[in-house]
């Protein structure tokens, strides 16, 4: 189905849209009830009947996008040559009702490193309506058995097994992705931090680790040409500052809670303490 593929594409690319469904038909209409189309700011997919009917639906859908409306709307359109029209006469003789449902942009998160903390974090985040990217250079960490806790995920799960140069995945992530760096290898972490700072499309960058690790990374990133204000984009340690504990599940809860704050637009705390 073209409209279903379009919905998935918009979701993965983090582009807002509107799903238009022909919910009821009285009399004659170009399409039967149930016909659907998808509208974005600059494209449409599939059709609900063409002509004035479809043009009115597209126009209202784009107004909803411009207004950032998150509530579905119903729209009635008469298909009569005696009815007011905006985009040409459509005289099939019926009346239709359309449902316009916003397709919001959902958060996108990438976890680099599916070790103990990464797996626990993925289990929590998978229960939320997000796009979740799981990245590891070790094939065993991404085996189905390792990820069995995600079988009933609400999130869209994207697995990236990259044995060499996992930092290349950074450039493939959707705009506005929140990146969390927690691999098994500090050299890999450093390369990922460098790549994340060079990417312009990320919403946030988090690094797991101690204050000593961050001190070394900060100096290394400065040597690689990153300005202090750029390096400050990296948050470390990650998670809620007032939720202590070093157990993987505890850290995962803390990091997930902080991400939910970021999704809601809450500012970062400046009182974080090293883990």
C-alpha positions in Angstrom: 0.0 0.0 0.0 1.5 3.3 -1.1 0.0 5.3 1.8 1.3 2.8 4.4 4.8 3.0 2.9 4.6 6.8 3.0 3.6 6.8 6.7 6.6 4.6 7.5 9.0 6.7 5.4 7.9 10.0 7.0 8.2 8.4 10.5 11.7 7.1 9.8 12.8 10.4 8.3 11.2 12.4 11.1 9.0 14.4 8.8 5.5 15.5 9.9 2.5 14.6 7.8 -1.2 14.1 7.7 -3.1 10.8 7.0 -6.4 11.6 5.1 -9.1 8.9 5.2 -12.3 8.9 3.3 -14.6 7.8 6.2 -18.0 8.0 4.8 -19.8 8.4 1.4 -23.4 9.4 0.7 -24.4 9.2 -3.0 -21.7 9.0 -5.6 -17.9 9.7 -5.1 -14.7 9.0 -7.0 -13.5 6.6 -4.2 -15.1 4.3 -1.7 -15.0 4.8 2.0 -11.6 3.7 3.4 -9.5 5.3 0.7 -6.5 7.0 2.1 -3.7 9.4 1.2 -0.8 11.0 3.0 0.1 14.6 2.8 3.4 16.3 3.8 4.5 19.9 3.3 5.7 19.3 -0.2 4.4 15.8 -1.3 1.4 13.6 -1.4 1.0 9.8 -1.7 -2.1 7.9 -2.9 -5.5 9.5 -3.5 -8.9 10.0 -2.0 -10.5 10.9 -5.3 -8.8 13.8 -7.0 -10.4 17.1 -8.1 -11.8 19.7 -5.7 -12.3 17.0 -3.0 -8.6 16.1 -2.9 -7.4 19.6 -3.3 -9.4 20.8 -0.3 -8.1 17.9 1.8 -4.5 18.7 0.8 -5.0 22.4 1.5 -6.4 21.8 5.0 -3.8 19.1 5.8 -1.0 21.6 5.0 -2.7 24.3 7.1 -2.7 21.8 10.0 1.0 21.2 9.4 1.8 24.9 9.4 -0.3 25.3 12.6 1.4 22.3 14.2 -2.0 20.9 15.1 -1.9 17.5 16.8 -5.6 16.8 17.0 -7.5 15.0 14.2 -10.2 16.8 12.3 -13.2 15.8 10.2 -14.0 17.6 7.0 -17.2 17.3 4.8 -17.1 18.0 1.1 -20.1 18.1 -1.2 -19.6 16.8 -4.7 -22.3 18.9 -6.4 -22.1 21.5 -9.1 -24.4 23.7 -6.9 -22.0 23.5 -3.9 -19.3 26.1 -3.2 -16.0 24.9 -4.5 -12.4 26.1 -4.4 -10.5 24.1 -6.9 -12.9 23.3 -9.7 -16.4 21.8 -10.1 -16.8 18.1 -9.0 -20.4 17.1 -9.7 -20.5 13.4 -8.8 -23.6 14.1 -6.8 -22.5 12.8 -3.4 -21.2 14.0 -0.1 -18.1 12.6 1.6 -16.5 13.0 5.0 -12.8 12.9 5.5 -10.7 12.3 8.7 -7.4 14.2 8.8 -5.0 12.6 11.3 -1.7 14.3 12.1 1.4 12.1 11.9 3.7 13.6 14.4 7.5 13.4 14.4 8.5 10.9 17.1 11.8 11.1 19.0 14.8 9.2 17.6 17.5 7.7 19.8 20.7 5.9 18.9 22.5 3.7 21.5 26.1 3.0 20.6 27.1 0.0 22.6 24.8 -2.9 23.5 26.5 -4.0 26.7 24.8 -4.4 30.1 23.7 -0.7 30.3 22.8 -0.5 26.6 20.6 -3.6 26.7 18.8 -2.4 29.8 18.3 1.0 28.3 17.0 -0.4 25.1 14.4 -2.5 27.0 13.0 0.6 28.7 13.1 2.9 25.6 11.5 0.1 23.5 8.2 0.7 25.4 7.9 4.2 24.0 6.8 5.4 20.6 10.2 6.3 19.3 12.6 5.3 16.6 15.4 3.3 18.4 18.7 2.6 16.7 20.9 0.0 18.3 24.6 0.0 17.2 27.5 -2.3 18.1 30.7 -3.4 16.4 30.3 -6.9 18.1 27.9 -9.2 16.2 27.1 -11.2 19.3 25.7 -8.2 21.1 23.0 -7.9 18.5 21.9 -11.5 18.2 18.2 -12.2 18.6 18.8 -13.9 21.9 20.5 -10.8 23.2 17.6 -8.6 22.1 14.8 -11.0 23.1 13.4 -8.4 25.5 12.5 -6.2 22.6 10.2 -8.7 20.8 7.1 -6.7 21.8 8.6 -3.3 21.3 6.4 -0.3 20.7 9.3 1.6 19.3 10.6 1.1 15.7 13.8 -0.9 16.2 16.8 -0.5 13.8 19.8 -2.7 14.3 23.2 -1.7 13.0 25.9 -4.2 13.3 29.1 -2.4 12.1 32.3 -4.4 12.7 34.5 -1.6 11.4 34.1 2.2 11.9 30.7 2.3 13.7 31.1 6.1 13.8 30.0 6.0 10.1 26.4 5.3 11.4 26.3 8.8 12.9 26.0 10.3 9.4 23.1 8.0 8.6 21.0 8.9 11.6 17.8 11.0 11.1 18.0 14.7 11.9 17.3 15.4 15.6 18.5 12.0 16.9 19.6 11.8 20.5 22.9 9.9 20.6 24.2 7.9 23.6 27.8 6.6 23.5 28.5 3.7 25.8 30.6 1.1 23.9 33.0 -1.5 25.4 36.0 0.4 23.9 37.1 3.8 25.0 38.9 4.3 21.6 35.6 3.6 19.9 33.8 6.0 22.3 36.4 8.7 21.4 35.9 8.2 17.7 32.1 8.4 18.1 32.4 11.6 20.1 34.5 13.2 17.3 32.0 12.0 14.6 29.0 13.2 16.6 30.5 16.7 17.0 31.2 16.9 13.3 27.6 16.0 12.5 25.2 18.9 12.4 22.0 17.0 12.7 22.0 15.6 16.2 19.7 16.8 19.0 21.9 15.7 21.9 25.1 13.7 22.6 25.6 11.8 25.8 28.7 9.9 26.9 28.8 7.4 29.7 31.9 7.4 31.9 33.9 8.9 34.8 35.3 12.4 35.2 38.8 11.0 34.5 37.6 9.6 31.2 35.9 12.8 30.2 39.0 14.8 31.1 41.1 12.7 28.6 38.4 12.9 26.0 38.0 16.7 26.3 41.7 17.2 25.7 41.7 14.8 22.8 38.8 16.5 21.2 40.4 19.9 21.6 43.6 18.5 19.9 41.4 17.3 17.0 40.2 20.9 16.4 36.9 21.1 18.3 36.2 24.4 19.9 35.2 24.5 23.7 31.6 25.4 22.9 31.4 22.4 20.5 32.8 20.0 23.1 30.3 21.3 25.6 27.6 19.8 23.5 28.6 16.4 24.9 26.8 15.6 28.2 28.7 13.4 30.6 27.9 11.8 32.9 24.4 10.9 31.5 21.2 10.5 33.4 19.5 12.2 36.3 22.0 13.8 38.6 20.1 13.0 41.8 19.6 9.3 41.0 22.8 7.5 42.0 23.8 3.9 41.7 26.1 1.9 39.4 23.9 -1.1 38.6 23.2 -1.3 34.9 19.4 -1.2 35.4 19.7 1.8 37.7 21.8 3.7 35.2 19.4 2.8 32.4 16.4 4.1 34.3 18.2 7.3 35.0 19.3 7.8 31.4 15.8 7.0 30.1 14.2 9.4 32.5 16.5 12.2 31.4 15.7 11.4 27.7 12.0 11.7 28.5 12.7 15.2 29.9 14.6 16.1 26.7 11.7 14.8 24.6 9.4 17.2 26.6 11.8 20.1 26.0 13.0 20.4 29.6 16.5 22.1 30.1 19.5 20.1 31.2 20.6 20.2 34.8 24.0 21.7 35.6 24.4 19.7 38.8 25.4 16.3 37.5 27.9 14.3 39.5 30.3 11.6 38.0 29.2 8.0 38.2 
